[in-house]
Structure formats: structure tokens, C-alpha cells
Amino acid sequence: MKIFLDTANLDELRTGAAWGIVDGVTTNPTLIAREGKPIEEQIARICEIVNGDISAEVVATDFEGMVREGKALAKIHPNVVVKLPLIRDGIRACKALSGDGIRTNVTLCFTPAQALLAAKAGAYIVSPFVGRLDDIGQTGMDLIRSIMVIYENYGFSTQVLAASLRSPLHVVEAAEAGAHIATMPFKTLDQLFNHPLTDKGLEQFLKDHARTFSEAGAVR
């Protein structure tokens, strides 16, 4: 499973990239706005840090506007994937942009039926939102499982990106469900490293090492 960071913060991206485990990045207008830079400038800087798929989202909601913005975003860098909302004009724009060889990420997916439409329109990636479904009392990970079954049934090449992942458990469940990609905030990625027994074990190893060499020095 590929791991993407869901952020536009360059410091977080540099740290994640240095770990050698970040395969790509997802952004949205809200994340870009937090950094206080024009979207084109920030996306270009992100592409310099992470060598992988970088999702950049349009802000238009009409077909013509989405296609126009999508083409402009795709020109920023070869790794840019144009992010489109899963609405009627968004699916239409997905079909048009995909037809022009521009890769798309269809986002705000909340049902298997919507995911089917995205695949039919030629989406490179579809982004089902797990956490937001959990928020309203549904089991978000069931959506990932349903989409994977549908895509496997018909051989769709669209990659399933599990989005709105808020905990290490979400990440593990997405991997178990077979999601191609999991995107998460930096905080969640950082939490994947943590376990108290790892810390305890390392502490004990270091104590044993120090004691052994201390005793060896005393013998000399």
C-alpha cells in the first residue's frame, strides 16, 4: 500500500520524505490556504520535495471551470494529479481530462455507486472518505471494502485512496481491505512508529550495552 501525506506543509513533507516512506501527497484548498501561498507556487514546491503523485484540487464547480483549472494545474509538474469533486460536472470533467491524458483524483466519495461512476469516467484515483462516514455513525471502512470488490469484479484500473484516516487503526484497516493508497495527516503517520514495548525494549538494549562495556572496561 502506498502512503501519502495529506498536507501542504513543507516542513512536514520534508520530514516524511526523509523517512523514505512517503509515496505521494494529497492537498486541498483548505490545506493550501493554511500555508499562505498561491496554489501554483505551493504545489510546485511540494513537487520538489516528494517524488510521487501530488494531488492538487480545483476550486471551480462547473465543467468548463474545472477543465480549465485542471489543465493549468497539470502544467505545474508531471507528477500533478488533478483533484475533482464527485459531482455531475466533476465526473464530466474527469472524463474530459482523462481523455486528454491528464490524471485525475475524484474526491469526496461516500458511496460505492459514486466510486463506480468515477471508475467509468476514467479516474486515475478515487478518494473515499473513511473518517467522515464514521463521524455520522457509519462504518467508513466498509466503503473501502465495497469499492475494492466492485473494482476487482470488473478490472477497473482506478486506484482506491483511503482518505480521512485519523488513526493508526484506520491505516491498518485500510491495508487489510486492500486499498491501494492511504493518505493521512503527518500526526497519524508519526503515530505509526509508536509502541510502548518498542521504547521499553530499546531502553533495555541500551542499558545492557552500557553495562557490558562498563564491566569490560573495569576488567582491563
Phi, psi and omega in degrees: 000133176283146177247123176248149171264134178261083185196160171240009182279122186291325179295316177298319181292321178296319179296312179299319180295325180294331177290340177079020185236003182263122184262346183183184185218141169244138176229169173210170182303326179294313180296320178295318182299325180298334183272349174070025180237153174301145186302319182297318180293316183292319178297319179298320180291323177298319181296336177284338184266315184247123179266084181188186180296129180239110181277126178236127190263140173285159175249346176291155178239003177252156186304307183299317180295318180295319179294317180297311180294321180299317179294323178292318179295320182296336181282346183297317183196147179301337182276355182290133173246126185280124183264127184233144178285148181276074174235174184302311179291333177293318177294320177298317178294323177302314179298317182292313181293319177299323178296334178269007178084014179263125182285142184232152174239110180271118190248174183062046178267129182230000178219155175299325180298319178296320179296324177297318178297319180298317179295318178299328181277358176090022180301139175285322179222145168239141185243092172283139184260107185286304186300323182291330174289320175303323183298333182254020173087009175260166177263100187301325183292337175299328178296317178301315182297317181295317180295319180300320179297313181298314182295321179291325179301325188243005176069029177294141181270352180301131179276140179266118180253111179284114184249171181057045177269127190241002182203161174303325178299317176303317183296315180296317180295324177296320178294318179296327180282349177092014178304140180287328185221145170233127177247143188205157173295161179303320181303317180292319177300316180298324181293338180297336180285337198274135166200134183299329180288332174295313180297316181295317180296317179296318179301318180293318179301317182292321177297315180297319180297312181298318181294319181298314182286331176293318179292322179295322179293325180292325180296321181296000000 
